[in-house]
Amino acid sequence: GTTSAEVKFQCCGIDRPEDWYEIDAWPNQRIVPRSCCRPTEAQNPDCWKENNQDAWFLKGCSEQVLMWFVSQLHIVGIVGLVVSFIQLFGLISAMLLFCTVNHKRSNGHHYKAYPAT
């Protein structure tokens, strides 16, 4: 869930770490989950408490996920171009086939249907 995203993207909260303050899971406490702690501070038993903000990831996850998505857009673009070229190849092949058959018919060449044997 959220904590695995925080570890993967090295972020905390949606917009900032303070998003975790006073949620229903821990009322009247200003703490963050351990997933907000930097790897170098993860062994610190108090890294998740408010007075240890230097040990936290300070960027929110929405910003980090958006940056990851933008960095992956080149893959979407490449896939789109490949599909476009395949479509274009199919269109050109169909047009060549149509023109060839049409040209042969206009010169008096007719295709024959053979009876099934």
C-alpha positions as CSV (number, residue, x, y, z in Angstrom):
1,G,0.0,0.0,0.0
2,T,1.1,3.5,0.9
3,T,4.1,2.4,2.9
4,S,5.6,0.4,0.0
5,A,5.1,3.4,-2.3
6,E,6.9,5.6,0.2
7,V,9.9,3.2,0.3
8,K,10.0,2.7,-3.5
9,F,9.7,6.4,-4.3
10,Q,11.5,7.7,-1.2
11,C,8.7,10.0,-0.2
12,C,6.4,10.6,2.8
13,G,2.7,11.5,2.8
14,I,0.8,12.7,-0.2
15,D,2.1,16.3,-0.3
16,R,4.5,16.3,2.7
17,P,5.2,14.3,5.8
18,E,2.8,16.3,7.9
19,D,-0.1,14.6,6.0
20,W,0.4,11.7,8.5
21,Y,-0.1,13.9,11.6
22,E,-3.1,13.1,13.7
23,I,-4.7,10.5,11.4
24,D,-7.4,8.2,13.0
25,A,-4.8,5.4,13.4
26,W,-2.8,7.5,16.0
27,P,-4.9,10.4,17.3
28,N,-3.3,13.3,19.1
29,Q,0.2,12.2,17.9
30,R,2.4,13.9,15.4
31,I,4.3,11.0,14.0
32,V,4.9,9.3,10.6
33,P,5.2,5.6,9.6
34,R,8.6,4.1,9.6
35,S,8.5,3.9,5.8
36,C,9.1,7.7,5.9
37,C,12.5,7.2,7.5
38,R,15.5,7.3,5.2
39,P,17.4,4.0,5.0
40,T,20.3,5.4,6.9
41,E,18.0,6.3,9.8
42,A,15.7,3.2,9.7
43,Q,17.5,1.6,12.7
44,N,16.9,4.6,14.8
45,P,14.0,3.6,17.1
46,D,12.7,7.2,17.2
47,C,13.1,8.1,13.5
48,W,9.3,8.3,13.0
49,K,8.7,10.9,15.8
50,E,8.2,14.6,15.1
51,N,11.4,15.8,16.6
52,N,13.4,13.7,14.0
53,Q,12.3,15.3,10.8
54,D,15.8,15.3,9.4
55,A,15.5,11.5,9.2
56,W,12.5,11.6,7.0
57,F,11.9,11.7,3.2
58,L,10.7,15.3,2.8
59,K,9.1,15.1,-0.6
60,G,5.5,14.1,-0.9
61,C,4.6,10.9,-2.9
62,S,2.3,12.7,-5.4
63,E,5.3,14.7,-6.7
64,Q,7.6,11.7,-6.7
65,V,5.1,9.4,-8.6
66,L,4.4,12.2,-11.1
67,M,8.2,12.6,-11.7
68,W,8.4,8.8,-12.2
69,F,5.5,8.8,-14.6
70,V,7.0,11.6,-16.7
71,S,10.3,9.7,-16.8
72,Q,8.4,6.7,-18.3
73,L,6.6,8.7,-21.0
74,H,9.3,7.8,-23.6
75,I,8.3,4.2,-23.4
76,V,4.7,5.1,-24.1
77,G,5.9,7.3,-27.1
78,I,8.0,4.5,-28.5
79,V,5.1,2.0,-28.3
80,G,2.8,4.5,-30.0
81,L,5.3,5.0,-32.8
82,V,5.7,1.3,-33.4
83,V,2.0,0.8,-33.5
84,S,1.7,3.7,-35.9
85,F,4.3,2.3,-38.3
86,I,2.6,-1.1,-38.3
87,Q,-0.7,0.6,-39.1
88,L,0.9,2.6,-41.9
89,F,2.6,-0.5,-43.3
90,G,-0.8,-2.3,-43.4
91,L,-2.5,0.7,-45.1
92,I,0.2,0.9,-47.8
93,S,0.1,-2.9,-48.4
94,A,-3.7,-2.8,-48.7
95,M,-3.5,0.1,-51.1
96,L,-0.9,-1.7,-53.3
97,L,-3.0,-4.8,-53.4
98,F,-6.1,-2.8,-54.3
99,C,-4.3,-0.9,-57.1
100,T,-2.7,-4.1,-58.5
101,V,-6.1,-5.9,-58.7
102,N,-7.8,-2.8,-60.1
103,H,-5.1,-2.4,-62.8
104,K,-5.3,-6.1,-63.8
105,R,-9.1,-5.9,-64.1
106,S,-9.0,-2.8,-66.2
107,N,-6.7,-4.6,-68.7
108,G,-9.2,-7.4,-69.2
109,H,-7.7,-9.9,-66.8
110,H,-10.3,-11.6,-64.8
111,Y,-9.8,-14.0,-61.9
112,K,-11.5,-17.3,-62.2
113,A,-13.2,-19.3,-59.5
114,Y,-12.3,-22.9,-59.7
115,P,-14.8,-25.5,-58.6
116,A,-14.0,-27.4,-55.4
117,T,-12.6,-30.8,-56.0
